[in-house]
Amino acid sequence: MKRGFEIVSRYQNENLTLPKRQTKHAAGYDFCAAEDFTLPSIWKLNFVKIFKALRTKQELTNEDYEDASQVLKPYLVPTGIKAYMQVDEFLMLANRSSAPLKRGLILPNGVGIVDADYYGNDANEGEIFFQLVNFGVRDYTIKKGERIGQGIFLPFLTADDEEQPTQKRTGGFGSSGK
């Protein structure tokens, strides 16, 4: 098997749909939410308070910034899906084109990268999460089965004379940066 998708064990009995392309020539596989998930709007009081203070030239404290940071952060929306692929491939996670326009949802880092060795890791079995921010004015509840993003399998190249990494992935989300 070269590449594909599986359901992680904790969602085996939840009737999830594997990602699929919607049209004959689509590059992206649509991922759905594994469960209902509410994404709070970034326009909550502590975030808006920063704008108001800046506009009126009030001095802000570190606590003001910390409070605002608690609101302006991405949330990890579970898909219940893991992806297997060849060692020289990765899965790029991207917005669905309609998500920002229709629902105010974006991937704050633009894209996500799922490496081949993320599959089956000990921390979370390789479950793929979409990191999303809701810039709409109201909280948005994603329903189980709602399409939240897309994944595109891509090959990658390495540099000539690269010293091969010897570190083995030991965890899940964000673990290779430790």
Secondary structure, 3 states (H helix, E strand, C coil): CCCEEEECHHHCCCCCCCCECCCCCCCCEEEECCCCEEECECCCHHHHHHHHHHHCCCCCCHHHHHHHHHHCCCEEEECCEEEECCCCEEEEEECCCHHHHHHCEECCCCEEEEEHHHCCCCCCCCCCEEEEEECCCCCEEECCCCEEEEEEEEECCCCCCCCCCCCCCCCCCCHHHC
